[in-house]
Amino acid sequence: MSDHTQRVEPERADRTRPWPVLVALGLAGSEVGIVVGLGPVAVAGLVVFAASIAGILADAGYVARPLPFAAKTGAAFVAVGAVLAAHGTGTVPITPLEPLSGLASRGAAMVVAGFVTIGGAGLLLTRRPADERPDR
């Protein structure tokens, strides 16, 4: 007779991840914040979007460390947001963007979200134990 008291369940490979929902919430939150004029909602949505993209890529194995990728995404937000804000205020005229309106507020939200994302990634990276940091 065999003993069936210890049953080992195989690990499921199809575990559900929260990233797709967070991507959708981040994009929707950022656009609702822009349309309604709520800057903090727009910034929070963009930060959630950047963090969830970094999480997706880390889970899929495309990046080894999600925090540096999130910081690079934040830097891209700062660069694109600065261009949009400069055009929206009339400092740098860009001909293809002339028919668009509200670019100054969108650019400002992207710049702030970029700095928050960079700061958050840096803060989380420094709070890791010394033996888990990637520079060691």
C-alpha positions as CSV (number, residue, x, y, z in Angstrom):
1,M,0.0,0.0,0.0
2,S,1.2,3.5,-0.7
3,D,1.0,6.4,1.7
4,H,-1.1,9.3,0.4
5,T,-0.8,11.5,3.5
6,Q,1.8,13.8,1.8
7,R,0.4,15.2,-1.4
8,V,2.7,17.5,-3.3
9,E,0.9,20.0,-5.5
10,P,2.9,21.1,-8.6
11,E,3.6,24.8,-8.8
12,R,1.3,26.5,-11.2
13,A,3.0,28.3,-14.0
14,D,0.0,30.4,-14.9
15,R,-0.2,32.6,-11.8
16,T,-2.1,35.8,-12.3
17,R,-0.2,39.0,-12.2
18,P,-1.6,42.5,-11.3
19,W,0.4,44.3,-13.9
20,P,-2.2,44.5,-16.8
21,V,-4.8,46.0,-14.4
22,L,-2.2,48.5,-13.1
23,V,-1.2,49.6,-16.6
24,A,-4.8,50.3,-17.4
25,L,-5.4,52.1,-14.2
26,G,-2.3,54.2,-14.6
27,L,-3.1,55.3,-18.1
28,A,-6.8,56.0,-17.3
29,G,-5.8,57.9,-14.2
30,S,-3.3,60.0,-16.0
31,E,-5.7,60.9,-18.7
32,V,-8.6,61.6,-16.3
33,G,-6.3,63.8,-14.3
34,I,-5.3,65.8,-17.4
35,V,-8.8,66.2,-18.7
36,V,-10.4,67.1,-15.4
37,G,-7.4,69.3,-14.4
38,L,-6.3,67.3,-11.4
39,G,-2.5,67.3,-11.5
40,P,-1.9,64.9,-8.6
41,V,-4.2,62.3,-10.2
42,A,-2.3,62.6,-13.5
43,V,1.0,62.3,-11.8
44,A,0.0,59.3,-9.8
45,G,-1.4,57.6,-12.9
46,L,1.9,58.1,-14.8
47,V,3.9,56.8,-11.8
48,V,1.7,53.7,-11.6
49,F,2.1,53.2,-15.3
50,A,5.9,53.4,-15.2
51,A,6.2,51.1,-12.2
52,S,3.8,48.5,-13.7
53,I,5.7,48.5,-17.1
54,A,8.9,47.9,-15.1
55,G,7.2,45.1,-13.2
56,I,5.9,43.5,-16.4
57,L,9.3,43.5,-18.0
58,A,10.9,42.1,-14.9
59,D,8.4,39.3,-14.6
60,A,8.8,38.4,-18.3
61,G,12.6,38.3,-17.8
62,Y,13.4,41.2,-20.2
63,V,15.1,43.2,-17.5
64,A,17.0,41.9,-14.6
65,R,16.3,44.8,-12.3
66,P,13.0,46.8,-12.6
67,L,14.1,49.8,-10.5
68,P,16.7,51.1,-13.0
69,F,14.3,50.6,-15.8
70,A,11.6,52.6,-13.9
71,A,14.1,55.4,-13.4
72,K,14.9,55.4,-17.1
73,T,11.2,55.6,-17.8
74,G,11.0,58.5,-15.4
75,A,13.8,60.2,-17.3
76,A,12.0,59.8,-20.6
77,F,8.9,61.3,-18.9
78,V,11.0,64.3,-17.9
79,A,12.4,64.8,-21.4
80,V,9.1,64.4,-23.3
81,G,7.2,66.5,-20.7
82,A,9.8,69.3,-20.9
83,V,9.4,69.5,-24.7
84,L,5.6,69.5,-24.4
85,A,5.6,72.1,-21.7
86,A,8.0,74.3,-23.6
87,H,5.8,74.1,-26.7
88,G,2.6,74.6,-24.7
89,T,4.0,77.8,-23.2
90,G,5.2,79.1,-26.6
91,T,8.9,78.9,-25.7
92,V,9.7,76.3,-28.4
93,P,7.3,76.2,-31.3
94,I,6.9,72.8,-32.9
95,T,4.9,73.0,-36.1
96,P,3.3,69.5,-36.1
97,L,2.0,70.2,-32.5
98,E,0.4,73.5,-33.3
99,P,-3.2,72.3,-33.5
100,L,-3.0,70.6,-30.1
101,S,-4.1,72.4,-26.9
102,G,-3.4,71.8,-23.3
103,L,0.2,70.6,-23.8
104,A,1.6,72.8,-21.1
105,S,-0.4,71.1,-18.3
106,R,0.3,67.6,-19.8
107,G,4.0,68.4,-20.1
108,A,4.1,69.7,-16.5
109,A,2.4,66.5,-15.2
110,M,4.9,64.4,-17.1
111,V,7.9,66.3,-15.7
112,V,6.6,66.0,-12.2
113,A,5.7,62.3,-12.7
114,G,9.2,61.7,-14.1
115,F,10.9,63.2,-11.1
116,V,8.7,61.3,-8.7
117,T,9.4,58.0,-10.5
118,I,13.1,58.6,-10.5
119,G,13.0,59.6,-6.8
120,G,10.9,56.6,-5.9
121,A,13.1,54.2,-7.7
122,G,16.2,55.7,-6.1
123,L,14.7,55.5,-2.7
124,L,13.6,51.9,-3.1
125,L,17.1,51.0,-4.4
126,T,18.8,52.6,-1.4
127,R,16.5,50.9,1.1
128,R,17.6,47.4,-0.1
129,P,20.0,45.5,2.2
130,A,23.6,46.1,1.2
131,D,24.1,42.4,0.1
132,E,21.1,42.6,-2.3
133,R,22.2,45.8,-4.1
134,P,23.1,45.4,-7.7
135,D,26.4,47.4,-7.3
136,R,27.9,44.7,-5.0
